Every structure is written in structure tokens, then in C-alpha cells.
Amino acid sequence: MKKLSILVIAAVAMISCGKTYTAQTVALTSQNDSMNYALGLVNGSQLKQYQLRNDSSMETVAEFIDALQRGYDGKVEELSEVAGIGKNIGQALKSSEKTGLADNPAWTLNQKLFFQGLVNALYNDTVVMTIDAARNYFQAQYQASAMSNDSVKAGKAIKGKCPSSVKAVNLTNMNDSVNYAFGYLNGNEIVMYVLAMDSTGEMKKEFISYINKGLKSSVNNPQIVNMGEQIGKSIKAQEAEGLIGEPSLATDFALIKQGFINGLLGYEEQMTGEIAGEYIQSTMTTIKYGNSKEEGAKFLAENALREGVKVTASGLQYEVIKMGKGKKPTATDKVKVHYHGTLTNGTVFDSSVDRNEPITFGLTQVIAGWTEALQLMPVGSKFKLYIPQELGYGSQQAGSIPPYSTLIFEVELLGIEK
């Protein structure tokens, strides 16, 4: 089913939840502890920066953390997609009572007209307005409002339930029309992307029922609550397979939760959100590819004992296949080469030889192992290079080259370019 882009914009209001959470330093005694805390912290920091940039108050933070806990504890009502979307729309309209229709402070929310427009669209009733008329009218009014310098504030919201049947309504002013048009647009989206398979009308009934249930909610920010519940459920699911899908890492919800709290409240005494993200990435890379580093070091130690292999102070190893008689390039030169690159297991990851197409580059534009090796090669030479991961791509993935890979190249220096 195609993902729905709901037009309703949920408002962020501040109400007391009766519960607060405190930022605090936590004991991190192992890699496992640090990973769990970092995961919570980086996600909390991103929530604060993006989803809660207009309101990261204690009330909103508490609402999210409560939802996170409910999701983890399995106390979230399991709904069908239709019911879930209906409930979200009801909650969104409830939260918009204080901020105006579509979060526009100049438009007074009229739930009765919004919902009647929505239901009329569900049943394809065009007596009051067609979809093209609704779209054109709403867009025109939205643009006019955005360009207006008036400081008109929305009046008190007109509340009402979502009806279950089609009804013609009188639209006596701009505010009436924009509410009805906005509802009609939402209804049209619902028909196309949510109720397309509703051949009996039962899905419409379920959808409308859950809109009205959502209207009874006391949720402050339905979007952030839904997000908290879904994240909590996801964390719980990870317990069986390991944190972030890594079996060697056990999930610790208490540390993840405190990481979220600290991130949402901007508490970065132990680590910043940026450092947390870098720590997660580097740790996962080490866990997944750490053996590559050890295997590469073992390979190089054994390779260095072979006859004809030379080892430089940096750890670069090379064999001379053919020694040329031309000039050696310097670090500032541009060179033309042919090469064939493999991993230690023989996997070819790149080859100008196979492409029959030499390449030209500056010596400062390549990995350190190449920069060093090429300066040892007179033009016309062909060397076999064994490059430690430290002189290659290190912990970074480079195309099909895994992190920490020891690289093997046969390189022929064809010339120094001007």
C-alpha cells in the first residue's frame, strides 16, 4: 500500500502530564552499556533538533518518554492501518484546537465542517465542492495567508464529531470554505491510499469510528507520541536479535531510555549527540569487520618473510616485478598508471587492466600506500604492493572494499604527466 501523506498538521501545545524526567549521568562500565546509552542519546538529540525544535519542554519530553515506555512494555493498542490513521487524524484535529486549522493562526478550526468535507470526499459527494475546486481554493487561500501581513488570530475552535454520512452544508465565509476544502482534500487522500480496497464500506466505518476515538484523546502531540510508541516497540523487538541487530550486544532499555531523556533535554556531560553517533558507527564497524584487521595483520606478518618482499618504515610491503629506468615521480606529480587490485582472498575490487583503460591522477589524490609506493618506482616499473589497512581506507567502507582491508595491487607506472 502506498504511504499516505496526511495533510493534517499536528500542533504542539504545552500541557502538564503530571510526570517529569531528569537528565543525569549514568554509569557506563562496558561497551554494551555505552552502545545502549549512545543509541538513546543520538536519537534523543535528533528528536530535539528536528521533531521538537519548536517545543522541547518538559511536558513534551514526558509525553514522548511515557509513550516510549508504553511501546516497550507492550501496552500500545494494536490497530489496523485504517484504525491507526483514523485515530491519528482525530488526535491531530484535537491538538489543532489551540493553533488553528493546518497550524495557521489566522484560520479558526471548525471540526464540524472539516469532518463533513472529509466524509463527503470518502463517499465521492461533489454537491458542495469537487476535488479540483477544493484543491484550488485551499491552495489559493494558503498562499494568500502566507503573503498577508495581518496579525489576525484564530478564534475559538468549533468542535464536533466526525459524521458517518454525506450531508450538504452551507459555506458562508472564507473560514467555512477553507475548513471544508481542507477536510475534502484529506478525505480524497484517504480514499486513494487507505480505503482503496474498501468494497463493503466496513473500512470507512472503522476509519470514522477511530477518528472520533482520537478526538477524545488528551494527547498533547500525537505525532511524537506515536513515534515514541513505535520506537519502544522496536527496542523491545531487538531484545531477541541483539541491539541494532547485532547478537553480541544486549539491549538495555533503562540506558537507552536515559539516553533519550538526556538527548531531549540537551544534557551532554558524558558525550554529545555527534560523538554518540560516531561511537556507534565505529563500534559497529569494529564488531563487524574487526576480524579483517586481525587477518590482515597476520597476512602481512607472514608475507614480510617471503623472499623478495621489501618492507618500508610505514609498514608498506612491495615486490619488484619489473624495475623501470625512467624518472621517479615526486609527491606533487601527476602520473599515469595501470593497476589490478584485489583483497587478500583474491577478490578483485578494481582493475584498470580489466577495463583496458589506464588512469591519471595526482599522487596526493590517492591512498597513502599508493602515494608512498609510486615515489619508489621509476617510470616503466611494475610493482606488487601489499598495503596495510592503515595506509589504505582504514575503518571506512570504500565501494566493495570492506573496512580494515589489507589491499594488494599490481601497479605499472606508465609515465609522469605534465
C-alpha angles and dihedrals in degrees: 000000000000115000112258121234101207112205095209112106113209115223125225112228128171118239130155115261093188090236133087135190126210131220111233145160114260132203111255107188101160145025088259092056093047093049093052093047093044091050091055094042097051092047092046091050091051092048090052092048098046118013095033100032091121096044126018093155122149089255092058093042090051091050091054095045091048089053091047090054093047091051092050092046092050093242095130118111109246107230135181116249090256093050093044094053091046092052092047092053091049091050091046092053090048092053091047093063091093100040104042133247113324088358089292109141090205095059120076111218114241105187093184093059095038092054094043089053090049094050093045088055091049088059094038093242110165101176094109100028140349122227092253091050091048093049095046094045095047094046092048093050092045092053092046091051092048091053095044121104093201116124094211112153125211116258127229112308118254105228128210145146125257107261123224099220143051119268135171113234135192116242106202102173145011094273091054092049097047092050092049093045092049091050091047091052091051091048091052091052090050092052093051100043108021109025100034091115095046101119096155103041092241093114090055090053091050092047094051092044092056093046087061092046089053090052089061092056121111091208113142098202112014094187094056092043092053090048092051092050093049093048090049091052090048092052091051091051090053092063090080096049102029133259111315087356093298111131093203092061119073120211115245107188095187091060093043090050093050089047089055091049093049092046093049092049094045094244107155104159093123099035139339124244089251093052090046091056092048091047092052092049095047093044094050090048091052093047093048100039104021091109089059089062093050094044091049092051091050092049092051093047091055094040092054090064094059119106113260096021114123124198124206127208091262093056096257112145126201145169125208110232093169128000114215127211100221134097122297115238123237127223091265096052130102115228140193116222146167117217144173117202129197141164120243089266091059097257110149112225100170138000132175086186091062089047091046087225121117117211133222124211144146117264090237091058098067139064118293093251091060093044091055097041098049091055088060092054125086113214109277093036127129117201134177109224129202106195122194115225089249089063092041128046098315114194093350125103108233111192106293092348110106120223117275093021122160106223130214121200136177102207128186117193106216099176152321111260126214 
